[in-house]
Amino acid sequence: MKFWLGASFADTDQFVELARAAERCGFDTLTLSDHLFYADFATPYPYSRSGRPRWNARTHWPDVWVTIGAMAAVTSTLRFSPNVYIAPARDLFTVAKQVSTAAVLSRERVTFGVGVGWCKEEFTGTGQDFHTRGRRLDAMLPLLRALWAGETVELDGLPPLSISPTPAGPVPVYVGGDSEAALRRAARTGDGWIGNRIYTEEQFDVVLNTLRDRLTAHGRNDDGFEIIAPLAVLPDANTYRRFAAKGVTGTMAAPWWLATPEEKARHGEGTLELKIATMERFAEEVIAKM
């Protein structure tokens, strides 16, 4: 079982120290989320009953790839992944060059967690078509893989082209989301799947069965296919072992969300000190026992 640190919503100036602590504590991957701006969104947020986002205008959403570059510079083994990067809100070459550069600078410690997104306003803001985002992502992924491999690609209206720098090895692509379209995309083109909500065991079993059905339909199985599932369970090594037996290869945790009242009183709510203290406790009580 690999443990991913879910660091979304952290203040930007905390990420470098969180990366150092995550590596020291034995986390496999640090993940952060992607949003371009905050507004009074007309698009309903799909993961809350109210349809409103769980954050406000003061919540930090640092640029994913700039932040990964800074964290990679102070670590040597920790991996990094967006959860998830909304690639079809950008053009192909912006995505290709950002990810490739981050992969090179990190010495191949980048996973490309990718999804289609839910916020129409962000697509409007970047001049991309919201309604064709799924089809465009499907077309984008093989081109990205080719460009990252140093290949020359041909596109309508352009001469044969390539990019540089490119990483020494493939960039793993993990598709996020649990919609039917997302599960099909993960099964068809992904090296893995990332859940985009916190799942109870019953909810996860449904998603896992569907994902396996879609893998089978595409002539694949889950051997070597990474399944990263944020789980609605109290941190416990035995519980995580049980999920590993189901085929979960990794889970996501933000230990400070379960800080005790004593820890909050000692370190201060929302502080870097609280985050690191709870990560260290999680490492001792869970990671070290796996």
TORMIDO-965770 format. One record per residue (C-alpha): residue number from 0; y, z, x. Coordinates in Angstrom, 1 decimal. Example, Ala and Ser with C-alpha at 12.3 -4.5 7.8 and 13.67 -1.06 7.14 Angstrom:
<rs>
+-----+--------+--------+--------+
! seq !      Y !      Z !      X !
+-----+--------+--------+--------+
!   0 !   -4.5 !    7.8 !   12.3 !
!   1 !   -1.1 !    7.1 !   13.7 !
+-----+--------+--------+--------+
</rs>
This chain:
<rs>
+-----+--------+--------+--------+
! seq !      Y !      Z !      X !
+-----+--------+--------+--------+
!   0 !    0.0 !    0.0 !    0.0 !
!   1 !    3.4 !   -1.0 !    1.4 !
!   2 !    6.4 !    0.9 !    0.4 !
!   3 !    9.7 !   -0.9 !   -0.2 !
!   4 !   12.9 !    1.0 !   -0.3 !
!   5 !   14.9 !    0.0 !   -3.3 !
!   6 !   18.4 !    0.5 !   -2.0 !
!   7 !   20.4 !   -1.3 !   -4.7 !
!   8 !   23.5 !    0.6 !   -5.9 !
!   9 !   24.0 !    2.2 !   -2.5 !
!  10 !   27.5 !    2.1 !   -1.1 !
!  11 !   28.0 !   -0.7 !    1.5 !
!  12 !   28.8 !    1.6 !    4.4 !
!  13 !   25.4 !    3.4 !    3.9 !
!  14 !   23.1 !    0.4 !    4.4 !
!  15 !   22.9 !    0.4 !    8.2 !
!  16 !   21.9 !    4.1 !    8.4 !
!  17 !   19.5 !    3.6 !    5.5 !
!  18 !   17.8 !    0.9 !    7.4 !
!  19 !   17.5 !    3.1 !   10.5 !
!  20 !   16.0 !    5.9 !    8.3 !
!  21 !   13.7 !    3.6 !    6.4 !
!  22 !   12.2 !    2.3 !    9.6 !
!  23 !   11.8 !    5.8 !   11.0 !
!  24 !   10.1 !    7.0 !    7.7 !
!  25 !    7.6 !    4.2 !    7.6 !
!  26 !    8.9 !    2.0 !    4.8 !
!  27 !    7.8 !   -1.6 !    5.1 !
!  28 !   10.8 !   -3.4 !    3.5 !
!  29 !   14.3 !   -2.5 !    2.5 !
!  30 !   15.4 !   -4.4 !   -0.6 !
!  31 !   18.9 !   -4.9 !   -2.1 !
!  32 !   20.1 !   -6.8 !   -5.2 !
!  33 !   22.4 !   -9.8 !   -5.6 !
!  34 !   25.4 !  -10.0 !   -7.8 !
!  35 !   28.6 !  -12.0 !   -7.2 !
!  36 !   31.1 !  -10.2 !   -9.3 !
!  37 !   31.6 !   -7.7 !  -12.1 !
!  38 !   33.1 !   -8.7 !  -15.4 !
!  39 !   33.0 !   -8.0 !  -19.1 !
!  40 !   29.9 !  -10.1 !  -19.4 !
!  41 !   29.2 !  -11.9 !  -22.6 !
!  42 !   25.6 !  -12.6 !  -21.4 !
!  43 !   23.4 !   -9.7 !  -22.6 !
!  44 !   21.8 !   -7.7 !  -19.8 !
!  45 !   18.1 !   -8.1 !  -20.5 !
!  46 !   16.9 !   -4.8 !  -19.0 !
!  47 !   18.7 !   -2.3 !  -21.2 !
!  48 !   18.6 !   -1.6 !  -24.9 !
!  49 !   22.3 !   -1.9 !  -25.3 !
!  50 !   22.5 !   -5.2 !  -23.5 !
!  51 !   25.1 !   -3.8 !  -21.1 !
!  52 !   24.6 !   -3.5 !  -17.4 !
!  53 !   23.8 !   -0.1 !  -15.8 !
!  54 !   26.6 !   -0.4 !  -13.4 !
!  55 !   30.4 !   -0.7 !  -13.5 !
!  56 !   33.2 !   -2.4 !  -11.6 !
!  57 !   33.1 !    0.2 !   -8.8 !
!  58 !   29.4 !   -0.3 !   -8.0 !
!  59 !   28.9 !   -2.0 !   -4.6 !
!  60 !   27.1 !   -5.4 !   -4.5 !
!  61 !   27.5 !   -6.4 !   -0.8 !
!  62 !   26.5 !   -9.9 !    0.2 !
!  63 !   22.8 !   -9.9 !    0.7 !
!  64 !   22.5 !  -11.9 !    3.9 !
!  65 !   25.5 !  -10.4 !    5.7 !
!  66 !   24.1 !   -7.0 !    5.0 !
!  67 !   20.6 !   -8.0 !    6.1 !
!  68 !   22.0 !   -9.3 !    9.4 !
!  69 !   23.8 !   -6.0 !   10.0 !
!  70 !   20.6 !   -4.0 !    9.3 !
!  71 !   18.4 !   -6.2 !   11.4 !
!  72 !   20.6 !   -5.6 !   14.4 !
!  73 !   19.8 !   -1.9 !   14.4 !
!  74 !   16.1 !   -2.1 !   13.6 !
!  75 !   13.0 !   -3.7 !   15.1 !
!  76 !   10.1 !   -3.5 !   12.6 !
!  77 !   11.6 !   -3.0 !    9.2 !
!  78 !   11.5 !   -6.1 !    6.9 !
!  79 !   14.2 !   -7.1 !    4.4 !
!  80 !   14.2 !   -8.8 !    1.0 !
!  81 !   16.6 !   -9.4 !   -1.8 !
!  82 !   15.3 !   -8.3 !   -5.1 !
!  83 !   16.1 !  -10.9 !   -6.1 !
!  84 !   18.4 !  -13.6 !   -4.8 !
!  85 !   19.7 !  -15.9 !   -7.5 !
!  86 !   19.3 !  -19.1 !   -5.5 !
!  87 !   20.1 !  -21.6 !   -8.3 !
!  88 !   23.6 !  -20.1 !   -8.6 !
!  89 !   24.2 !  -21.7 !   -5.2 !
!  90 !   23.7 !  -25.1 !   -3.7 !
!  91 !   20.5 !  -25.9 !   -1.7 !
!  92 !   22.2 !  -25.9 !    1.7 !
!  93 !   24.1 !  -22.6 !    1.3 !
!  94 !   20.7 !  -21.0 !    0.5 !
!  95 !   18.8 !  -22.8 !    3.3 !
!  96 !   21.3 !  -21.9 !    6.0 !
!  97 !   21.9 !  -18.3 !    5.0 !
!  98 !   18.2 !  -17.4 !    4.8 !
!  99 !   17.2 !  -19.4 !    7.9 !
! 100 !   19.9 !  -17.7 !   10.0 !
! 101 !   18.9 !  -14.2 !    8.7 !
! 102 !   15.3 !  -15.0 !    9.5 !
! 103 !   16.2 !  -16.1 !   13.1 !
! 104 !   18.5 !  -13.1 !   13.8 !
! 105 !   15.9 !  -10.6 !   12.4 !
! 106 !   13.1 !  -12.3 !   14.4 !
! 107 !   11.2 !  -13.3 !   11.2 !
! 108 !   11.6 !  -10.1 !    9.3 !
! 109 !   13.0 !  -11.7 !    6.1 !
! 110 !   11.2 !  -12.2 !    2.8 !
! 111 !   12.8 !  -14.5 !    0.3 !
! 112 !   12.8 !  -12.6 !   -3.0 !
! 113 !   14.1 !  -15.1 !   -5.5 !
! 114 !   14.7 !  -15.4 !   -9.2 !
! 115 !   16.6 !  -17.5 !  -11.7 !
! 116 !   19.0 !  -14.8 !  -12.9 !
! 117 !   20.3 !  -13.8 !  -16.3 !
! 118 !   24.1 !  -13.9 !  -16.0 !
! 119 !   25.6 !  -17.1 !  -17.2 !
! 120 !   29.1 !  -16.1 !  -15.9 !
! 121 !   27.9 !  -16.1 !  -12.3 !
! 122 !   26.7 !  -19.7 !  -12.7 !
! 123 !   29.9 !  -20.7 !  -14.3 !
! 124 !   31.8 !  -19.1 !  -11.4 !
! 125 !   29.9 !  -21.1 !   -8.8 !
! 126 !   29.9 !  -24.4 !  -10.7 !
! 127 !   26.1 !  -24.5 !  -11.3 !
! 128 !   24.4 !  -25.2 !  -14.5 !
! 129 !   22.9 !  -22.1 !  -16.1 !
! 130 !   20.6 !  -23.9 !  -18.5 !
! 131 !   18.7 !  -25.9 !  -15.9 !
! 132 !   18.4 !  -23.0 !  -13.4 !
! 133 !   14.6 !  -22.8 !  -13.7 !
! 134 !   14.0 !  -26.5 !  -13.1 !
! 135 !   16.5 !  -26.5 !  -10.2 !
! 136 !   14.8 !  -23.5 !   -8.5 !
! 137 !   11.4 !  -25.3 !   -8.8 !
! 138 !   12.9 !  -28.4 !   -7.1 !
! 139 !   14.7 !  -26.2 !   -4.5 !
! 140 !   11.7 !  -24.2 !   -3.2 !
! 141 !    9.7 !  -27.0 !   -1.5 !
! 142 !   12.9 !  -28.3 !    0.1 !
! 143 !   13.8 !  -24.9 !    1.4 !
! 144 !   10.4 !  -24.5 !    2.9 !
! 145 !   10.6 !  -27.9 !    4.6 !
! 146 !   14.1 !  -27.2 !    5.9 !
! 147 !   13.1 !  -23.7 !    7.3 !
! 148 !   10.1 !  -25.4 !    9.0 !
! 149 !   12.5 !  -27.7 !   10.9 !
! 150 !   11.5 !  -30.8 !    8.9 !
! 151 !   13.7 !  -33.7 !    7.9 !
! 152 !   14.2 !  -34.1 !    4.2 !
! 153 !   15.6 !  -36.9 !    2.1 !
! 154 !   17.8 !  -36.4 !   -0.9 !
! 155 !   19.5 !  -39.0 !   -3.1 !
! 156 !   22.9 !  -40.0 !   -1.8 !
! 157 !   22.4 !  -38.5 !    1.7 !
! 158 !   20.9 !  -39.7 !    4.9 !
! 159 !   17.7 !  -37.9 !    6.2 !
! 160 !   18.8 !  -34.4 !    7.2 !
! 161 !   17.6 !  -31.1 !    8.7 !
! 162 !   19.2 !  -27.8 !    9.6 !
! 163 !   19.3 !  -25.5 !   12.6 !
! 164 !   18.6 !  -22.7 !   13.5 !
! 165 !   15.2 !  -22.4 !   11.9 !
! 166 !   12.7 !  -19.5 !   12.2 !
! 167 !    9.6 !  -19.5 !   14.3 !
! 168 !    7.4 !  -19.0 !   11.3 !
! 169 !    7.4 !  -19.5 !    7.5 !
! 170 !    9.6 !  -17.4 !    5.4 !
! 171 !    7.5 !  -15.7 !    2.7 !
! 172 !    8.7 !  -16.5 !   -0.8 !
! 173 !    8.2 !  -13.8 !   -3.5 !
! 174 !    9.2 !  -14.8 !   -7.0 !
! 175 !   10.8 !  -12.1 !   -9.2 !
! 176 !   10.5 !  -11.6 !  -12.9 !
! 177 !    8.0 !  -11.0 !  -15.6 !
! 178 !    8.8 !  -13.7 !  -18.1 !
! 179 !    6.1 !  -16.3 !  -18.7 !
! 180 !    8.1 !  -18.9 !  -16.7 !
! 181 !    8.6 !  -16.5 !  -13.8 !
! 182 !    4.9 !  -15.6 !  -13.7 !
! 183 !    3.9 !  -19.3 !  -13.8 !
! 184 !    6.4 !  -20.0 !  -10.9 !
! 185 !    5.0 !  -17.1 !   -8.8 !
! 186 !    1.5 !  -18.3 !   -9.4 !
! 187 !    2.3 !  -21.9 !   -8.7 !
! 188 !    4.6 !  -21.7 !   -5.7 !
! 189 !    4.9 !  -18.1 !   -4.5 !
! 190 !    3.5 !  -16.1 !   -1.6 !
! 191 !    3.9 !  -13.0 !   -3.8 !
! 192 !    5.5 !  -11.6 !   -6.9 !
! 193 !    8.2 !   -8.8 !   -7.3 !
! 194 !    8.6 !   -6.9 !  -10.5 !
! 195 !   12.1 !   -6.6 !  -11.9 !
! 196 !   11.8 !   -3.4 !  -13.9 !
! 197 !   10.0 !   -0.1 !  -13.6 !
! 198 !    6.6 !   -0.4 !  -15.2 !
! 199 !    4.5 !    2.1 !  -16.9 !
! 200 !    0.8 !    1.6 !  -16.2 !
! 201 !    0.2 !    0.0 !  -19.6 !
! 202 !    3.1 !   -2.4 !  -19.1 !
! 203 !    2.0 !   -3.3 !  -15.6 !
! 204 !   -1.6 !   -4.0 !  -16.7 !
! 205 !   -0.4 !   -6.6 !  -19.1 !
! 206 !    1.8 !   -8.3 !  -16.5 !
! 207 !   -1.0 !   -8.1 !  -13.8 !
! 208 !   -3.5 !   -9.7 !  -16.2 !
! 209 !   -1.1 !  -12.5 !  -17.1 !
! 210 !   -0.3 !  -13.1 !  -13.4 !
! 211 !   -3.9 !  -13.3 !  -12.5 !
! 212 !   -4.6 !  -15.7 !  -15.3 !
! 213 !   -1.7 !  -18.0 !  -14.1 !
! 214 !   -3.0 !  -17.8 !  -10.5 !
! 215 !   -6.5 !  -18.9 !  -11.8 !
! 216 !   -4.9 !  -21.8 !  -13.7 !
! 217 !   -3.4 !  -23.0 !  -10.5 !
! 218 !   -6.6 !  -22.7 !   -8.5 !
! 219 !   -5.6 !  -19.6 !   -6.7 !
! 220 !   -6.6 !  -15.9 !   -6.7 !
! 221 !   -4.7 !  -12.8 !   -5.5 !
! 222 !   -6.4 !  -12.7 !   -2.0 !
! 223 !   -3.4 !  -12.7 !    0.3 !
! 224 !   -1.0 !  -12.8 !   -2.6 !
! 225 !    1.5 !   -9.9 !   -2.5 !
! 226 !    2.1 !   -7.9 !   -5.6 !
! 227 !    5.2 !   -5.7 !   -5.4 !
! 228 !    5.4 !   -3.5 !   -8.5 !
! 229 !    8.0 !   -0.8 !   -9.1 !
! 230 !    6.0 !    1.8 !  -11.0 !
! 231 !    7.0 !    4.6 !  -13.4 !
! 232 !    4.9 !    7.3 !  -11.7 !
! 233 !    5.8 !   10.5 !   -9.9 !
! 234 !    5.3 !    9.9 !   -6.2 !
! 235 !    1.8 !   10.9 !   -5.3 !
! 236 !   -0.6 !    9.4 !   -2.7 !
! 237 !   -3.6 !    9.5 !   -5.0 !
! 238 !   -1.7 !    7.7 !   -7.8 !
! 239 !   -0.6 !    4.9 !   -5.4 !
! 240 !   -4.2 !    4.6 !   -4.2 !
! 241 !   -5.3 !    4.0 !   -7.8 !
! 242 !   -2.8 !    1.2 !   -8.2 !
! 243 !   -3.8 !   -0.3 !   -4.8 !
! 244 !   -7.3 !   -0.5 !   -6.2 !
! 245 !   -5.9 !   -2.6 !   -9.0 !
! 246 !   -4.5 !   -5.1 !   -6.5 !
! 247 !   -1.0 !   -3.8 !   -6.1 !
! 248 !   -0.1 !   -4.4 !   -2.4 !
! 249 !    3.3 !   -2.7 !   -2.5 !
! 250 !    5.6 !   -0.6 !   -4.6 !
! 251 !    9.3 !    0.1 !   -4.7 !
! 252 !   10.9 !    3.6 !   -4.4 !
! 253 !   14.4 !    5.0 !   -4.2 !
! 254 !   13.5 !    8.7 !   -3.5 !
! 255 !   17.0 !    9.9 !   -4.1 !
! 256 !   16.6 !    9.1 !   -7.8 !
! 257 !   14.1 !   12.0 !   -7.9 !
! 258 !   16.1 !   14.4 !   -5.8 !
! 259 !   15.7 !   18.1 !   -6.8 !
! 260 !   18.6 !   20.2 !   -8.0 !
! 261 !   18.4 !   22.1 !   -4.7 !
! 262 !   18.6 !   18.9 !   -2.7 !
! 263 !   21.6 !   17.7 !   -4.7 !
! 264 !   23.4 !   21.0 !   -4.2 !
! 265 !   22.7 !   21.0 !   -0.5 !
! 266 !   23.6 !   17.4 !    0.4 !
! 267 !   25.9 !   16.3 !   -2.5 !
! 268 !   24.9 !   13.7 !   -5.1 !
! 269 !   25.2 !   10.1 !   -4.0 !
! 270 !   25.7 !   10.9 !   -0.4 !
! 271 !   24.0 !    9.3 !    2.6 !
! 272 !   22.7 !   12.7 !    3.6 !
! 273 !   20.9 !   13.1 !    0.2 !
! 274 !   19.3 !    9.7 !    0.5 !
! 275 !   18.0 !   10.3 !    3.9 !
! 276 !   16.7 !   13.8 !    3.1 !
! 277 !   14.8 !   12.5 !    0.1 !
! 278 !   13.4 !    9.6 !    2.1 !
! 279 !   12.1 !   12.0 !    4.7 !
! 280 !   10.4 !   14.1 !    2.1 !
! 281 !    8.9 !   11.0 !    0.5 !
! 282 !    7.6 !    9.9 !    3.9 !
! 283 !    6.0 !   13.3 !    4.5 !
! 284 !    4.5 !   13.8 !    1.0 !
! 285 !    3.4 !   10.2 !    0.3 !
! 286 !    3.6 !    7.6 !    3.0 !
! 287 !    2.0 !    9.8 !    5.7 !
! 288 !   -0.9 !   10.4 !    3.3 !
! 289 !   -1.7 !    6.8 !    2.5 !
+-----+--------+--------+--------+
</rs>
